[in-house]
Amino acid sequence: GLSYTWIFNNNPLYLQEDSRRFVSQATGSLYLAKVERWDVGNYSCAVSSVGAQRRVRGPPAALTLRGDGVMGEYEPKIEVRFPEIIHAAKGSSVRLECFALGK
């Protein structure tokens, strides 16, 4: 299996998932809601594979704040990436990711 971690300004980003920040372990995507001033910086994703005994780090992506405070308008949309079949043992936990976007 693969595991995803994020690096923020060349330091490991230890995220406590909350209502503002979330890392998808299905896709590795980092989601930020209501960006704050301290979120500004360079983000890189690192993907590790235990089986291949390898870790690869992607190029940094810069996050900046717009000075005018204007956010683009877009239609509400639900992002769902569920597999067709989810197998689970009785009494186990299953995590489904669904993101509602829009203004």
ChimeraX commands (.cxc) that place a marker at each C-alpha (Angstrom):
marker #1 position 0.00,0.00,0.00 radius 0.5
marker #1 position 0.85,3.63,-0.39 radius 0.5
marker #1 position 0.94,6.26,2.32 radius 0.5
marker #1 position 0.90,10.01,1.78 radius 0.5
marker #1 position 2.54,12.74,3.82 radius 0.5
marker #1 position 2.91,16.45,3.22 radius 0.5
marker #1 position 5.92,18.73,3.65 radius 0.5
marker #1 position 5.36,22.42,4.43 radius 0.5
marker #1 position 8.29,24.80,3.81 radius 0.5
marker #1 position 10.70,21.80,3.83 radius 0.5
marker #1 position 9.42,20.54,7.20 radius 0.5
marker #1 position 7.15,17.54,7.76 radius 0.5
marker #1 position 3.54,18.70,8.11 radius 0.5
marker #1 position 2.00,16.88,11.05 radius 0.5
marker #1 position -1.70,17.41,10.46 radius 0.5
marker #1 position -4.33,16.83,13.04 radius 0.5
marker #1 position -7.41,16.39,10.94 radius 0.5
marker #1 position -10.02,18.94,11.87 radius 0.5
marker #1 position -12.81,20.85,10.20 radius 0.5
marker #1 position -10.21,22.88,8.26 radius 0.5
marker #1 position -7.55,20.41,7.07 radius 0.5
marker #1 position -7.73,16.87,5.74 radius 0.5
marker #1 position -5.41,14.50,3.83 radius 0.5
marker #1 position -7.12,11.89,1.67 radius 0.5
marker #1 position -5.44,8.53,2.13 radius 0.5
marker #1 position -7.21,7.39,-1.03 radius 0.5
marker #1 position -5.70,10.06,-3.32 radius 0.5
marker #1 position -3.09,11.83,-1.17 radius 0.5
marker #1 position -4.80,15.18,-1.78 radius 0.5
marker #1 position -4.52,17.85,0.89 radius 0.5
marker #1 position -7.72,19.81,1.47 radius 0.5
marker #1 position -7.76,23.19,3.23 radius 0.5
marker #1 position -10.97,24.99,4.08 radius 0.5
marker #1 position -10.88,28.68,4.98 radius 0.5
marker #1 position -7.21,29.37,4.26 radius 0.5
marker #1 position -5.48,31.40,6.98 radius 0.5
marker #1 position -2.37,33.58,6.80 radius 0.5
marker #1 position -0.23,30.86,8.44 radius 0.5
marker #1 position -1.19,28.39,5.68 radius 0.5
marker #1 position 0.83,30.39,3.12 radius 0.5
marker #1 position 3.99,28.64,1.96 radius 0.5
marker #1 position 5.33,25.80,-0.15 radius 0.5
marker #1 position 3.72,22.35,-0.01 radius 0.5
marker #1 position 5.16,19.07,-1.32 radius 0.5
marker #1 position 3.61,15.62,-1.22 radius 0.5
marker #1 position 5.67,12.54,-0.37 radius 0.5
marker #1 position 4.43,9.09,-1.32 radius 0.5
marker #1 position 5.84,6.00,0.40 radius 0.5
marker #1 position 5.50,2.39,-0.68 radius 0.5
marker #1 position 6.36,-0.23,1.91 radius 0.5
marker #1 position 6.40,-3.01,-0.70 radius 0.5
marker #1 position 8.80,-1.16,-3.00 radius 0.5
marker #1 position 10.73,0.27,-0.02 radius 0.5
marker #1 position 10.73,3.62,-1.73 radius 0.5
marker #1 position 9.68,7.19,-1.01 radius 0.5
marker #1 position 9.17,9.82,-3.70 radius 0.5
marker #1 position 8.68,13.53,-3.07 radius 0.5
marker #1 position 6.89,15.73,-5.56 radius 0.5
marker #1 position 7.81,19.29,-6.54 radius 0.5
marker #1 position 6.70,22.10,-4.25 radius 0.5
marker #1 position 3.47,24.00,-4.90 radius 0.5
marker #1 position 3.19,27.53,-3.55 radius 0.5
marker #1 position 0.07,28.63,-1.70 radius 0.5
marker #1 position -0.48,32.39,-1.60 radius 0.5
marker #1 position -3.32,34.63,-0.47 radius 0.5
marker #1 position -5.02,36.99,-2.86 radius 0.5
marker #1 position -4.72,40.59,-1.78 radius 0.5
marker #1 position -8.23,41.53,-2.94 radius 0.5
marker #1 position -9.94,38.79,-0.92 radius 0.5
marker #1 position -12.08,37.83,-3.94 radius 0.5
marker #1 position -12.84,34.17,-4.40 radius 0.5
marker #1 position -13.83,32.76,-7.78 radius 0.5
marker #1 position -17.49,31.92,-8.26 radius 0.5
marker #1 position -18.38,28.37,-9.15 radius 0.5
marker #1 position -21.36,26.11,-9.00 radius 0.5
marker #1 position -21.82,23.85,-5.96 radius 0.5
marker #1 position -20.40,20.42,-6.64 radius 0.5
marker #1 position -20.04,17.18,-4.72 radius 0.5
marker #1 position -16.72,15.33,-5.15 radius 0.5
marker #1 position -17.20,11.62,-4.62 radius 0.5
marker #1 position -14.65,8.94,-5.43 radius 0.5
marker #1 position -16.11,5.78,-3.95 radius 0.5
marker #1 position -15.04,2.37,-5.23 radius 0.5
marker #1 position -17.89,0.36,-6.71 radius 0.5
marker #1 position -17.63,-2.26,-3.96 radius 0.5
marker #1 position -16.35,-1.76,-0.42 radius 0.5
marker #1 position -15.60,-4.90,1.59 radius 0.5
marker #1 position -15.67,-4.61,5.37 radius 0.5
marker #1 position -15.61,-7.06,8.23 radius 0.5
marker #1 position -18.49,-6.92,10.71 radius 0.5
marker #1 position -17.64,-4.50,13.51 radius 0.5
marker #1 position -14.83,-2.79,11.57 radius 0.5
marker #1 position -14.71,0.87,10.57 radius 0.5
marker #1 position -15.01,2.16,7.01 radius 0.5
marker #1 position -14.14,5.69,5.91 radius 0.5
marker #1 position -15.86,7.20,2.89 radius 0.5
marker #1 position -14.66,10.53,1.55 radius 0.5
marker #1 position -17.12,13.05,0.18 radius 0.5
marker #1 position -16.40,16.75,-0.30 radius 0.5
marker #1 position -18.98,19.45,-0.92 radius 0.5
marker #1 position -17.59,22.46,-2.75 radius 0.5
marker #1 position -19.25,25.71,-3.67 radius 0.5
marker #1 position -20.10,29.22,-2.66 radius 0.5
marker link #1:1,2 radius 0.2
marker link #1:2,3 radius 0.2
marker link #1:3,4 radius 0.2
marker link #1:4,5 radius 0.2
marker link #1:5,6 radius 0.2
marker link #1:6,7 radius 0.2
marker link #1:7,8 radius 0.2
marker link #1:8,9 radius 0.2
marker link #1:9,10 radius 0.2
marker link #1:10,11 radius 0.2
marker link #1:11,12 radius 0.2
marker link #1:12,13 radius 0.2
marker link #1:13,14 radius 0.2
marker link #1:14,15 radius 0.2
marker link #1:15,16 radius 0.2
marker link #1:16,17 radius 0.2
marker link #1:17,18 radius 0.2
marker link #1:18,19 radius 0.2
marker link #1:19,20 radius 0.2
marker link #1:20,21 radius 0.2
marker link #1:21,22 radius 0.2
marker link #1:22,23 radius 0.2
marker link #1:23,24 radius 0.2
marker link #1:24,25 radius 0.2
marker link #1:25,26 radius 0.2
marker link #1:26,27 radius 0.2
marker link #1:27,28 radius 0.2
marker link #1:28,29 radius 0.2
marker link #1:29,30 radius 0.2
marker link #1:30,31 radius 0.2
marker link #1:31,32 radius 0.2
marker link #1:32,33 radius 0.2
marker link #1:33,34 radius 0.2
marker link #1:34,35 radius 0.2
marker link #1:35,36 radius 0.2
marker link #1:36,37 radius 0.2
marker link #1:37,38 radius 0.2
marker link #1:38,39 radius 0.2
marker link #1:39,40 radius 0.2
marker link #1:40,41 radius 0.2
marker link #1:41,42 radius 0.2
marker link #1:42,43 radius 0.2
marker link #1:43,44 radius 0.2
marker link #1:44,45 radius 0.2
marker link #1:45,46 radius 0.2
marker link #1:46,47 radius 0.2
marker link #1:47,48 radius 0.2
marker link #1:48,49 radius 0.2
marker link #1:49,50 radius 0.2
marker link #1:50,51 radius 0.2
marker link #1:51,52 radius 0.2
marker link #1:52,53 radius 0.2
marker link #1:53,54 radius 0.2
marker link #1:54,55 radius 0.2
marker link #1:55,56 radius 0.2
marker link #1:56,57 radius 0.2
marker link #1:57,58 radius 0.2
marker link #1:58,59 radius 0.2
marker link #1:59,60 radius 0.2
marker link #1:60,61 radius 0.2
marker link #1:61,62 radius 0.2
marker link #1:62,63 radius 0.2
marker link #1:63,64 radius 0.2
marker link #1:64,65 radius 0.2
marker link #1:65,66 radius 0.2
marker link #1:66,67 radius 0.2
marker link #1:67,68 radius 0.2
marker link #1:68,69 radius 0.2
marker link #1:69,70 radius 0.2
marker link #1:70,71 radius 0.2
marker link #1:71,72 radius 0.2
marker link #1:72,73 radius 0.2
marker link #1:73,74 radius 0.2
marker link #1:74,75 radius 0.2
marker link #1:75,76 radius 0.2
marker link #1:76,77 radius 0.2
marker link #1:77,78 radius 0.2
marker link #1:78,79 radius 0.2
marker link #1:79,80 radius 0.2
marker link #1:80,81 radius 0.2
marker link #1:81,82 radius 0.2
marker link #1:82,83 radius 0.2
marker link #1:83,84 radius 0.2
marker link #1:84,85 radius 0.2
marker link #1:85,86 radius 0.2
marker link #1:86,87 radius 0.2
marker link #1:87,88 radius 0.2
marker link #1:88,89 radius 0.2
marker link #1:89,90 radius 0.2
marker link #1:90,91 radius 0.2
marker link #1:91,92 radius 0.2
marker link #1:92,93 radius 0.2
marker link #1:93,94 radius 0.2
marker link #1:94,95 radius 0.2
marker link #1:95,96 radius 0.2
marker link #1:96,97 radius 0.2
marker link #1:97,98 radius 0.2
marker link #1:98,99 radius 0.2
marker link #1:99,100 radius 0.2
marker link #1:100,101 radius 0.2
marker link #1:101,102 radius 0.2
marker link #1:102,103 radius 0.2
view
